[in-house]
């Protein structure tokens, strides 16, 4: 169970088992363990309670049980700290893919409610997370500047009263205020334009992610509606096997594709990551062996899964498992696959050319100079009240700049937002996993 200690490691020899976390069955296909799957190895390796409960699904299940100490001896040694940390990362990613962990409670992006008071009460997922510190620091600088300037000009000046502009220092600060007001117009225009461009990139990446997911669904839909059926409308055994094969290839493609683009998932591309995926039933040992021996960089192995999908479908057409209506079925499958390839290739291009360095560098300097000068520029007009105005200006201008940076890193590869703003790729992958078998299950029976 998910609260019991791990004293043994189990290997399923025959049959199927359900996986439950917190009393709920994990969504398919990861909620079912097939033959050759390993159970409880992490609990034994790291001396922890098991993270899930496994129960029988089929009528009979045959298990091999290995004592924990024996299992560790088979591994030849207890895991080194770097191996342990690596396995924890892999396990965390697999939990996201399998549906036992979510950043935003199962939402691809953090949702909101339009209610004013609900929005005011938020902290996580807001720009305040990364803008509060610079705002407080600039207000502290403003406070020090106010105290020093009061001592140099008029220590007896009443609180919240405007300083005397006839004083030489205040007169000079008033000139700074005029220059600063010109800079405000320039900074506001350029920053809002920069945010708009950044949001366009975020929307583009979001659109590509959804289109990739959609084309995978299209491919599985075409196969499910063209698969050969029995007289009662059910799929033939050959059709079921083909649809299951293609579904598993599409799930593997989607997981490896995002692992190749999102740094927090790239641990799956290591040999240890792939082997763990195989041990959890996310791929077969044969698929693992093929992927590990491909003459391709690790971050391009997902391409092989697409070829498996297309080739499996072509063989289905050749042997009659897929009904080809005068060549239209295979043509539609090929067009869908080519559209999918053209779509996902746009992701790498979008991320690598997101914004020129010179542009981002210029905007950063412009905003920093504007915000840093605010305590000096505002004192001649607002006096002590400039402290509050400095806080508001710093929050809004640095907040907008930080928001633009978040938009420019939609996969949070630079960990700028700290998992509070980025897309929850685990949800996206789980949605695609569900979609891989949706059409097969939806068409399992026909009403005619």
VOPAGU-2260 file (C-alpha; in pm, 1 decimal, decimal comma):
REM VOPAGU-2260
SITE   aa  ch    i         X         Y         Z
SITE  UNK   A    0       0,0       0,0       0,0
SITE  UNK   A    1      96,6     367,6     -35,4
SITE  UNK   A    2     166,9     401,8     336,8
SITE  UNK   A    3     343,8      71,2     403,6
SITE  UNK   A    4     716,1      12,8     417,0
SITE  UNK   A    5     889,5    -151,8     125,9
SITE  UNK   A    6    1039,2    -482,4     238,4
SITE  UNK   A    7    1000,9    -666,4     -90,6
SITE  UNK   A    8    1020,8    -602,9    -464,1
SITE  UNK   A    9     766,2    -776,4    -685,3
SITE  UNK   A   10     774,8    -866,3   -1053,1
SITE  UNK   A   11     451,4    -946,2   -1235,9
SITE  UNK   A   12     492,0   -1272,1   -1423,0
SITE  UNK   A   13     133,8   -1306,3   -1550,3
SITE  UNK   A   14    -184,7   -1102,9   -1524,2
SITE  UNK   A   15    -262,4    -735,1   -1468,4
SITE  UNK   A   16    -273,3    -507,0   -1163,2
SITE  UNK   A   17    -435,5    -172,8   -1081,4
SITE  UNK   A   18    -234,8     122,3    -945,1
SITE  UNK   A   19    -404,4     347,4    -689,8
SITE  UNK   A   20    -281,7     665,8    -521,2
SITE  UNK   A   21    -473,9     813,3    -228,1
SITE  UNK   A   22    -751,7     564,2    -288,0
SITE  UNK   A   23    -802,0     661,0    -654,1
SITE  UNK   A   24    -707,4     449,3    -955,2
SITE  UNK   A   25    -444,6     622,6   -1169,1
SITE  UNK   A   26    -581,9     713,9   -1517,1
SITE  UNK   A   27    -506,5     477,6   -1802,4
SITE  UNK   A   28    -274,9     364,7   -1945,4
SITE  UNK   A   29     -54,7     407,8   -1637,1
SITE  UNK   A   30    -315,0     277,8   -1399,8
SITE  UNK   A   31    -255,0     -76,3   -1522,4
SITE  UNK   A   32      62,9    -280,2   -1475,6
SITE  UNK   A   33     125,2    -557,7   -1723,7
SITE  UNK   A   34     344,5    -865,8   -1708,1
SITE  UNK   A   35     718,2    -793,5   -1652,3
SITE  UNK   A   36     641,2    -475,5   -1455,4
SITE  UNK   A   37     833,3    -414,3   -1131,1
SITE  UNK   A   38     654,9    -307,7    -811,1
SITE  UNK   A   39     807,5    -143,8    -504,7
SITE  UNK   A   40    1167,4    -103,9    -619,8
SITE  UNK   A   41    1192,9     264,3    -520,5
SITE  UNK   A   42    1063,0     202,4    -169,9
SITE  UNK   A   43    1331,3     -62,5    -119,4
SITE  UNK   A   44    1611,8     135,7    -278,6
SITE  UNK   A   45    1547,0     452,4     -76,4
SITE  UNK   A   46    1399,4     300,2     241,1
SITE  UNK   A   47    1069,2     482,9     200,1
SITE  UNK   A   48     702,7     395,3     222,9
SITE  UNK   A   49     547,0     291,4    -104,4
SITE  UNK   A   50     396,7     580,6    -303,7
SITE  UNK   A   51     107,8     378,3    -450,7
SITE  UNK   A   52    -118,3      83,7    -379,2
SITE  UNK   A   53    -125,1    -205,7    -626,3
SITE  UNK   A   54    -418,4    -447,9    -643,9
SITE  UNK   A   55    -513,4    -728,5    -879,8
SITE  UNK   A   56    -709,2    -640,7   -1191,3
SITE  UNK   A   57    -723,7    -972,0   -1376,0
SITE  UNK   A   58    -877,0   -1285,4   -1222,9
SITE  UNK   A   59    -535,3   -1433,2   -1152,6
SITE  UNK   A   60    -197,0   -1269,5   -1107,4
SITE  UNK   A   61     138,3   -1444,5   -1070,4
SITE  UNK   A   62     409,6   -1253,3    -886,9
SITE  UNK   A   63     775,7   -1313,4    -812,0
SITE  UNK   A   64     882,2   -1171,2    -476,1
SITE  UNK   A   65    1239,1   -1060,6    -403,1
SITE  UNK   A   66    1352,5    -966,7     -54,5
SITE  UNK   A   67    1466,2    -605,5     -28,7
SITE  UNK   A   68    1818,9    -684,2      89,6
SITE  UNK   A   69    1862,7    -937,4    -189,7
SITE  UNK   A   70    1740,5    -683,6    -443,7
SITE  UNK   A   71    1997,8    -432,1    -323,2
SITE  UNK   A   72    2271,0    -692,4    -348,8
SITE  UNK   A   73    2166,0    -762,6    -705,4
SITE  UNK   A   74    2219,3    -396,1    -776,8
SITE  UNK   A   75    2566,6    -456,0    -632,9
SITE  UNK   A   76    2554,4    -151,0    -406,4
SITE  UNK   A   77    2328,9     101,5    -243,6
SITE  UNK   A   78    2268,6     396,8    -478,5
SITE  UNK   A   79    2512,8     684,9    -465,2
SITE  UNK   A   80    2369,4    1026,2    -379,9
SITE  UNK   A   81    2382,3    1143,4    -740,7
SITE  UNK   A   82    2196,4     827,3    -850,9
SITE  UNK   A   83    1942,1     874,9    -574,0
SITE  UNK   A   84    1881,9    1235,2    -675,4
SITE  UNK   A   85    1848,8    1130,8   -1038,0
SITE  UNK   A   86    1595,6     862,3    -950,5
SITE  UNK   A   87    1394,1    1110,4    -746,0
SITE  UNK   A   88    1378,4    1343,5   -1045,3
SITE  UNK   A   89    1273,2    1058,8   -1272,2
SITE  UNK   A   90    1010,8     944,5   -1026,4
SITE  UNK   A   91     874,9    1298,9    -993,3
SITE  UNK   A   92     843,8    1335,8   -1371,6
SITE  UNK   A   93     677,3     997,1   -1409,2
SITE  UNK   A   94     427,4    1093,0   -1140,1
SITE  UNK   A   95     336,1    1399,0   -1343,8
SITE  UNK   A   96     300,8    1194,9   -1661,2
SITE  UNK   A   97     100,1     922,6   -1487,0
SITE  UNK   A   98    -134,9    1168,7   -1321,1
SITE  UNK   A   99     -39,8    1135,8    -954,4
SITE  UNK   A  100     102,1    1488,4    -931,0
SITE  UNK   A  101     -17,9    1822,5   -1070,3
SITE  UNK   A  102     107,0    2177,5   -1042,7
SITE  UNK   A  103    -233,7    2332,1   -1092,6
SITE  UNK   A  104    -478,7    2059,8    -983,5
SITE  UNK   A  105    -510,7    1910,9   -1328,1
SITE  UNK   A  106    -512,3    2232,6   -1535,2
SITE  UNK   A  107    -271,0    2297,6   -1821,4
SITE  UNK   A  108    -236,9    2660,6   -1709,4
SITE  UNK   A  109    -332,7    2812,0   -1376,0
SITE  UNK   A  110    -703,4    2908,2   -1397,9
SITE  UNK   A  111    -864,2    3216,5   -1248,6
SITE  UNK   A  112   -1203,4    3344,1   -1138,7
SITE  UNK   A  113   -1326,3    3685,5   -1257,1
SITE  UNK   A  114   -1436,0    3786,4    -907,1
SITE  UNK   A  115   -1246,1    4095,3    -788,9
SITE  UNK   A  116   -1192,3    3980,7    -430,1
SITE  UNK   A  117   -1083,9    3635,1    -537,1
SITE  UNK   A  118    -817,3    3790,6    -762,3
SITE  UNK   A  119    -698,2    4028,4    -489,2
SITE  UNK   A  120    -648,8    3735,7    -251,0
SITE  UNK   A  121    -416,4    3542,6    -483,9
SITE  UNK   A  122     -42,0    3506,3    -432,4
SITE  UNK   A  123      72,6    3192,2    -612,2
SITE  UNK   A  124      64,2    3235,6    -985,4
SITE  UNK   A  125      74,9    3615,8    -967,8
SITE  UNK   A  126     345,2    3858,9   -1066,8
SITE  UNK   A  127     384,4    3957,0    -700,0
SITE  UNK   A  128     598,0    3646,9    -647,2
SITE  UNK   A  129     888,5    3781,2    -848,7
SITE  UNK   A  130     828,1    4157,7    -818,4
SITE  UNK   A  131     779,6    4212,2    -445,8
SITE  UNK   A  132    1150,0    4194,8    -354,3
SITE  UNK   A  133    1272,8    4458,6    -606,4
SITE  UNK   A  134     977,5    4677,5    -506,7
SITE  UNK   A  135    1070,0    4661,8    -136,8
SITE  UNK   A  136    1437,4    4728,6    -213,0
SITE  UNK   A  137    1356,9    5035,6    -421,7
SITE  UNK   A  138    1119,4    5164,4    -151,7
SITE  UNK   A  139    1399,9    5119,6     101,9
SITE  UNK   A  140    1631,0    5323,9    -120,8
SITE  UNK   A  141    1355,0    5586,0    -151,5
SITE  UNK   A  142    1315,2    5603,9     226,3
SITE  UNK   A  143    1689,7    5654,7     276,4
SITE  UNK   A  144    1694,2    5922,4       5,8
SITE  UNK   A  145    1398,7    6105,0     166,5
SITE  UNK   A  146    1562,2    6108,0     511,3
SITE  UNK   A  147    1896,9    6229,3     376,9
SITE  UNK   A  148    1739,4    6497,3     157,1
SITE  UNK   A  149    1523,1    6628,1     443,1
SITE  UNK   A  150    1834,8    6668,8     656,1
SITE  UNK   A  151    2013,5    6855,4     377,4
SITE  UNK   A  152    1723,3    7086,0     290,8
SITE  UNK   A  153    1472,0    7139,0     573,1
SITE  UNK   A  154    1473,1    6901,6     872,6
SITE  UNK   A  155    1169,2    7083,4    1016,9
SITE  UNK   A  156     950,3    7017,3     711,7
SITE  UNK   A  157     618,3    6871,3     820,4
SITE  UNK   A  158     531,4    6518,7     714,4
SITE  UNK   A  159     360,9    6489,5     370,3
SITE  UNK   A  160     431,0    6854,1     286,0
SITE  UNK   A  161     586,6    6932,4     -52,0
SITE  UNK   A  162     948,1    7052,6     -24,9
SITE  UNK   A  163    1044,1    7413,0     -98,3
SITE  UNK   A  164    1146,8    7433,4    -464,0
SITE  UNK   A  165    1335,7    7754,7    -400,1
SITE  UNK   A  166    1604,1    7551,4    -226,2
SITE  UNK   A  167    1897,5    7484,9    -461,0
SITE  UNK   A  168    1897,5    7108,3    -414,1
SITE  UNK   A  169    1520,7    7079,0    -461,3
SITE  UNK   A  170    1544,3    7294,3    -774,4
SITE  UNK   A  171    1802,0    7058,2    -918,8
SITE  UNK   A  172    1587,1    6756,5    -827,2
SITE  UNK   A  173    1297,8    6924,9   -1006,9
SITE  UNK   A  174    1507,2    6925,7   -1325,6
SITE  UNK   A  175    1567,4    6553,1   -1276,9
SITE  UNK   A  176    1190,4    6507,6   -1239,3
SITE  UNK   A  177    1127,9    6674,4   -1576,3
SITE  UNK   A  178    1385,2    6456,8   -1749,3
SITE  UNK   A  179    1238,3    6150,4   -1577,6
SITE  UNK   A  180     887,0    6234,9   -1702,7
SITE  UNK   A  181    1016,4    6225,0   -2062,4
SITE  UNK   A  182    1173,7    5888,6   -1990,9
SITE  UNK   A  183     842,0    5765,2   -1851,7
SITE  UNK   A  184     669,8    5806,7   -2188,5
SITE  UNK   A  185     948,3    5623,0   -2370,4
SITE  UNK   A  186     967,5    5344,1   -2111,3
SITE  UNK   A  187     590,7    5291,3   -2103,2
SITE  UNK   A  188     563,6    5267,9   -2481,4
SITE  UNK   A  189     858,7    5032,3   -2530,2
SITE  UNK   A  190     771,2    4810,4   -2231,7
SITE  UNK   A  191     408,0    4759,9   -2333,7
SITE  UNK   A  192     521,5    4678,1   -2687,9
SITE  UNK   A  193     775,5    4431,6   -2546,4
SITE  UNK   A  194     511,9    4259,9   -2331,3
SITE  UNK   A  195     281,4    4228,1   -2631,8
SITE  UNK   A  196     555,4    4061,4   -2839,1
SITE  UNK   A  197     640,9    3828,3   -2552,3
SITE  UNK   A  198     278,8    3723,7   -2506,7
SITE  UNK   A  199     261,3    3644,3   -2878,6
SITE  UNK   A  200     541,3    3392,2   -2829,3
SITE  UNK   A  201     362,4    3237,2   -2530,4
SITE  UNK   A  202      43,0    3204,8   -2734,1
SITE  UNK   A  203     237,5    3051,1   -3022,3
SITE  UNK   A  204     394,5    2783,9   -2799,0
SITE  UNK   A  205      57,3    2711,5   -2639,0
SITE  UNK   A  206     -96,9    2678,5   -2984,1
SITE  UNK   A  207     176,4    2442,0   -3104,8
SITE  UNK   A  208     131,4    2224,4   -2794,6
SITE  UNK   A  209    -241,9    2195,7   -2855,5
SITE  UNK   A  210    -201,3    2133,8   -3228,6
SITE  UNK   A  211      49,2    1853,0   -3167,6
SITE  UNK   A  212    -198,4    1699,2   -2926,7
SITE  UNK   A  213    -477,8    1745,5   -3180,4
SITE  UNK   A  214    -292,6    1582,1   -3469,4
SITE  UNK   A  215    -213,6    1279,0   -3252,2
SITE  UNK   A  216    -585,4    1253,1   -3178,4
SITE  UNK   A  217    -662,9    1286,2   -3549,5
SITE  UNK   A  218    -428,3    1001,5   -3635,6
SITE  UNK   A  219    -582,9     771,1   -3376,8
SITE  UNK   A  220    -933,7     871,6   -3486,1
SITE  UNK   A  221    -859,8     786,3   -3849,4
SITE  UNK   A  222    -726,3     446,0   -3747,8
SITE  UNK   A  223   -1014,3     370,1   -3511,6
SITE  UNK   A  224   -1278,6     452,7   -3772,4
SITE  UNK   A  225   -1100,6     255,2   -4042,8
SITE  UNK   A  226   -1010,6     -53,7   -3840,5
SITE  UNK   A  227   -1166,8    -382,2   -3950,0
SITE  UNK   A  228   -1465,2    -500,6   -3743,5
SITE  UNK   A  229   -1660,2    -818,8   -3678,8
SITE  UNK   A  230   -2017,8    -860,4   -3793,7
SITE  UNK   A  231   -2144,9    -739,4   -3454,0
SITE  UNK   A  232   -1952,6    -413,2   -3495,0
SITE  UNK   A  233   -1673,7    -493,7   -3251,7
SITE  UNK   A  234   -1307,7    -469,7   -3345,9
SITE  UNK   A  235   -1132,9    -782,5   -3466,3
SITE  UNK   A  236    -843,9    -902,2   -3246,2
SITE  UNK   A  237    -600,3    -781,2   -3511,1
SITE  UNK   A  238    -760,1    -435,3   -3511,7
SITE  UNK   A  239    -746,3    -410,8   -3134,7
SITE  UNK   A  240    -379,4    -504,3   -3133,2
SITE  UNK   A  241    -297,9    -249,7   -3403,2
SITE  UNK   A  242    -484,5      30,3   -3223,9
SITE  UNK   A  243    -315,0     -56,5   -2894,4
SITE  UNK   A  244      26,5     -58,9   -3061,8
SITE  UNK   A  245     -21,0     280,2   -3227,4
SITE  UNK   A  246    -164,2     425,8   -2905,6
SITE  UNK   A  247     143,3     315,1   -2709,2
SITE  UNK   A  248     374,9     463,6   -2973,9
SITE  UNK   A  249     187,9     796,6   -2966,3
SITE  UNK   A  250     209,0     811,4   -2585,4
SITE  UNK   A  251     579,9     739,9   -2595,5
SITE  UNK   A  252     631,6    1003,5   -2864,8
SITE  UNK   A  253     450,1    1270,8   -2666,7
SITE  UNK   A  254     644,1    1201,1   -2347,1
SITE  UNK   A  255     985,0    1199,0   -2517,9
SITE  UNK   A  256     895,9    1500,9   -2731,7
SITE  UNK   A  257     832,7    1722,3   -2429,9
SITE  UNK   A  258    1127,9    1572,0   -2245,1
SITE  UNK   A  259    1338,7    1694,5   -2538,3
SITE  UNK   A  260    1216,7    2053,8   -2501,7
SITE  UNK   A  261    1143,2    2102,3   -2130,4
SITE  UNK   A  262    1445,3    2088,7   -1898,0
SITE  UNK   A  263    1241,9    1967,1   -1601,5
SITE  UNK   A  264    1149,8    1655,7   -1803,5
SITE  UNK   A  265    1483,9    1596,0   -1979,5
SITE  UNK   A  266    1589,4    1342,2   -1715,6
SITE  UNK   A  267    1369,1    1093,9   -1904,8
SITE  UNK   A  268    1611,8    1108,3   -2198,0
SITE  UNK   A  269    1893,9     953,5   -1995,0
SITE  UNK   A  270    1951,2     578,3   -2005,4
SITE  UNK   A  271    1834,4     559,0   -1645,4
SITE  UNK   A  272    1520,3     751,6   -1735,3
SITE  UNK   A  273    1437,9     528,2   -2030,4
SITE  UNK   A  274    1504,2     213,8   -1829,9
SITE  UNK   A  275    1276,7     335,2   -1550,7
SITE  UNK   A  276    1003,6     406,9   -1804,9
SITE  UNK   A  277    1037,5      50,9   -1929,6
SITE  UNK   A  278    1024,8     -90,3   -1578,0
SITE  UNK   A  279     700,8     104,2   -1517,7
SITE  UNK   A  280     542,0     -31,0   -1832,8
SITE  UNK   A  281     562,8     292,8   -2032,9
SITE  UNK   A  282     750,4     107,2   -2306,2
SITE  UNK   A  283     850,9    -248,6   -2381,2
SITE  UNK   A  284    1201,7    -385,4   -2341,4
SITE  UNK   A  285    1224,5    -415,3   -2719,4
SITE  UNK   A  286    1131,4     -48,9   -2766,5
SITE  UNK   A  287    1386,3      45,9   -2501,4
SITE  UNK   A  288    1660,8    -145,8   -2676,2
SITE  UNK   A  289    1578,4      11,9   -3011,6
SITE  UNK   A  290    1570,8     367,1   -2873,7
SITE  UNK   A  291    1898,9     325,0   -2689,4
SITE  UNK   A  292    2074,9     197,5   -3000,8
SITE  UNK   A  293    1943,3     453,2   -3248,4
SITE  UNK   A  294    2201,2     663,0   -3430,8
SITE  UNK   A  295    2026,4     978,9   -3316,3
SITE  UNK   A  296    2089,8    1241,8   -3048,0
SITE  UNK   A  297    1894,0    1177,8   -2729,7
SITE  UNK   A  298    1670,6    1477,6   -2788,2
SITE  UNK   A  299    1558,7    1344,1   -3128,6
SITE  UNK   A  300    1464,8     988,7   -3037,4
SITE  UNK   A  301    1095,8    1077,2   -3028,3
SITE  UNK   A  302    1102,5    1088,1   -3409,2
SITE  UNK   A  303    1137,5     710,0   -3414,1
SITE  UNK   A  304     801,3     672,1   -3240,1
SITE  UNK   A  305     626,3     860,2   -3520,2
SITE  UNK   A  306     780,6     627,8   -3777,0
SITE  UNK   A  307     659,7     331,4   -3574,0
SITE  UNK   A  308     308,2     476,8   -3580,0
SITE  UNK   A  309     307,8     530,2   -3955,4
SITE  UNK   A  310     473,0     200,8   -4038,4
SITE  UNK   A  311     235,4       6,0   -3814,0
SITE  UNK   A  312     -59,3     173,6   -3985,5
SITE  UNK   A  313      83,5      94,8   -4331,1
SITE  UNK   A  314     124,6    -270,0   -4240,9
SITE  UNK   A  315    -233,4    -269,2   -4119,2
SITE  UNK   A  316    -345,1    -143,2   -4458,4
SITE  UNK   A  317    -136,8    -406,7   -4634,9
SITE  UNK   A  318    -279,4    -697,3   -4436,4
SITE  UNK   A  319    -636,9    -568,2   -4443,1
SITE  UNK   A  320    -660,2    -476,4   -4073,4
SITE  UNK   A  321    -716,7    -115,0   -4180,0
SITE  UNK   A  322    -978,9     -61,2   -4448,1
SITE  UNK   A  323    -834,6     159,9   -4719,0
SITE  UNK   A  324   -1115,9     327,1   -4913,4
SITE  UNK   A  325    -960,2     354,8   -5260,4
SITE  UNK   A  326    -636,2     479,0   -5112,2
SITE  UNK   A  327    -800,8     761,7   -4914,8
SITE  UNK   A  328    -728,8     618,2   -4570,4
SITE  UNK   A  329    -354,1     587,5   -4616,2
SITE  UNK   A  330    -346,0     929,1   -4783,3
SITE  UNK   A  331    -527,8    1090,3   -4490,1
SITE  UNK   A  332    -295,6     917,9   -4244,4
SITE  UNK   A  333       9,9    1041,7   -4432,5
SITE  UNK   A  334    -124,8    1397,0   -4449,8
SITE  UNK   A  335    -202,2    1393,2   -4078,0
SITE  UNK   A  336     146,3    1267,4   -3997,2
SITE  UNK   A  337     312,7    1529,2   -4217,1
SITE  UNK   A  338     101,1    1801,9   -4058,1
SITE  UNK   A  339     204,5    1675,3   -3715,6
SITE  UNK   A  340     572,7    1684,7   -3809,8
SITE  UNK   A  341     546,5    2035,7   -3953,5
SITE  UNK   A  342     367,6    2150,0   -3638,5
SITE  UNK   A  343     610,0    2017,9   -3378,2
SITE  UNK   A  344     913,1    2138,5   -3572,9
SITE  UNK   A  345     785,2    2490,6   -3515,2
SITE  UNK   A  346     832,6    2457,4   -3139,7
SITE  UNK   A  347    1211,7    2441,3   -3148,7
SITE  UNK   A  348    1224,9    2735,7   -3385,9
SITE  UNK   A  349     991,2    2943,4   -3168,2
SITE  UNK   A  350    1193,1    2877,1   -2852,1
SITE  UNK   A  351    1534,4    2935,0   -3008,4
SITE  UNK   A  352    1437,9    3265,3   -3176,9
SITE  UNK   A  353    1208,1    3400,3   -2906,4
SITE  UNK   A  354    1365,1    3749,3   -2876,3
SITE  UNK   A  355    1700,2    3906,5   -2980,2
SITE  UNK   A  356    1944,0    3966,2   -2695,6
SITE  UNK   A  357    1995,6    4331,4   -2791,2
SITE  UNK   A  358    1622,0    4403,6   -2763,9
SITE  UNK   A  359    1581,7    4234,7   -2424,7
SITE  UNK   A  360    1902,5    4393,7   -2294,7
SITE  UNK   A  361    1786,3    4741,4   -2398,4
SITE  UNK   A  362    1444,6    4702,7   -2233,7
SITE  UNK   A  363    1604,7    4576,1   -1910,3
SITE  UNK   A  364    1838,3    4878,2   -1889,3
SITE  UNK   A  365    1559,1    5120,2   -1977,6
SITE  UNK   A  366    1325,2    4988,9   -1706,9
SITE  UNK   A  367    1598,7    4961,9   -1443,2
SITE  UNK   A  368    1713,9    5320,4   -1506,6
SITE  UNK   A  369    1356,4    5449,8   -1495,3
SITE  UNK   A  370    1275,3    5268,0   -1171,6
SITE  UNK   A  371    1606,8    5352,8   -1004,4
SITE  UNK   A  372    1563,1    5725,0   -1078,7
SITE  UNK   A  373    1206,2    5731,1    -946,2
SITE  UNK   A  374    1299,4    5805,8    -578,1
SITE  UNK   A  375    1521,6    6094,7    -689,9
SITE  UNK   A  376    1282,4    6235,0    -949,5
SITE  UNK   A  377     961,9    6222,8    -746,1
SITE  UNK   A  378    1081,5    6385,0    -423,2
SITE  UNK   A  379    1078,2    6745,0    -549,0
SITE  UNK   A  380     706,3    6717,0    -628,0
SITE  UNK   A  381     568,9    6466,0    -377,2
SITE  UNK   A  382     806,5    6489,4     -85,4
SITE  UNK   A  383     752,3    6211,5     168,4
SITE  UNK   A  384     462,7    6069,9     -34,3
SITE  UNK   A  385     709,5    5980,7    -308,7
SITE  UNK   A  386     780,8    5666,3    -104,1
SITE  UNK   A  387     437,2    5523,7    -186,3
SITE  UNK   A  388     453,6    5635,2    -548,0
SITE  UNK   A  389     795,5    5471,9    -588,2
SITE  UNK   A  390     651,1    5143,3    -462,3
SITE  UNK   A  391     360,3    5155,7    -706,8
SITE  UNK   A  392     579,4    5247,8   -1004,5
SITE  UNK   A  393     840,0    4983,0    -922,4
SITE  UNK   A  394     576,5    4713,4    -879,9
SITE  UNK   A  395     403,2    4789,7   -1208,0
SITE  UNK   A  396     706,6    4847,4   -1428,0
SITE  UNK   A  397     925,2    4565,9   -1293,4
SITE  UNK   A  398     613,0    4349,1   -1280,7
SITE  UNK   A  399     542,6    4408,4   -1649,4
SITE  UNK   A  400     903,9    4333,6   -1739,1
SITE  UNK   A  401     901,5    4014,7   -1532,1
SITE  UNK   A  402     571,9    3916,2   -1692,4
SITE  UNK   A  403     731,5    3956,6   -2034,8
SITE  UNK   A  404    1025,6    3736,9   -1928,4
SITE  UNK   A  405     781,6    3470,2   -1810,6
SITE  UNK   A  406     603,3    3481,3   -2145,9
SITE  UNK   A  407     942,1    3441,0   -2316,6
SITE  UNK   A  408    1007,0    3121,1   -2119,9
SITE  UNK   A  409     674,9    2933,7   -2149,6
SITE  UNK   A  410     829,7    2597,6   -2054,5
SITE  UNK   A  411    1015,3    2750,1   -1758,1
SITE  UNK   A  412    1347,0    2612,6   -1878,8
SITE  UNK   A  413    1527,1    2894,0   -1693,7
SITE  UNK   A  414    1323,5    2844,2   -1374,1
SITE  UNK   A  415    1252,0    3217,9   -1358,8
SITE  UNK   A  416     895,0    3181,0   -1237,5
SITE  UNK   A  417     952,8    2890,2    -999,1
SITE  UNK   A  418     672,5    2661,2   -1123,2
SITE  UNK   A  419     407,4    2926,3   -1063,6
SITE  UNK   A  420     335,4    3051,1   -1414,2
SITE  UNK   A  421     455,4    2790,4   -1660,7
SITE  UNK   A  422     244,6    2538,4   -1847,5
SITE  UNK   A  423     181,4    2211,9   -1663,0
SITE  UNK   A  424     315,1    1973,0   -1924,9
SITE  UNK   A  425     218,4    1677,4   -1707,9
SITE  UNK   A  426    -147,8    1763,6   -1767,5
SITE  UNK   A  427     -87,1    1801,8   -2140,8
SITE  UNK   A  428      80,5    1461,6   -2162,4
SITE  UNK   A  429    -191,5    1294,0   -1957,0
SITE  UNK   A  430    -456,4    1444,2   -2184,2
SITE  UNK   A  431    -276,4    1303,0   -2487,0
SITE  UNK   A  432    -241,1     966,8   -2311,5
SITE  UNK   A  433    -615,2     957,9   -2259,9
SITE  UNK   A  434    -672,5    1064,6   -2618,8
SITE  UNK   A  435    -458,6     779,6   -2750,5
SITE  UNK   A  436    -728,9     525,9   -2657,5
SITE  UNK   A  437   -1033,3     757,0   -2664,9
SITE  UNK   A  438   -1147,8     674,1   -3015,7
SITE  UNK   A  439   -1085,2     303,9   -2982,6
SITE  UNK   A  440   -1294,2     291,5   -2666,1
SITE  UNK   A  441   -1561,9     522,0   -2808,0
SITE  UNK   A  442   -1607,0     298,9   -3112,6
SITE  UNK   A  443   -1586,8     -35,8   -2933,6
SITE  UNK   A  444   -1957,8     -91,5   -3006,8
SITE  UNK   A  445   -2180,2      42,3   -3283,9
SITE  UNK   A  446   -2558,0      97,4   -3268,2
SITE  UNK   A  447   -2616,0     -42,7   -3616,1
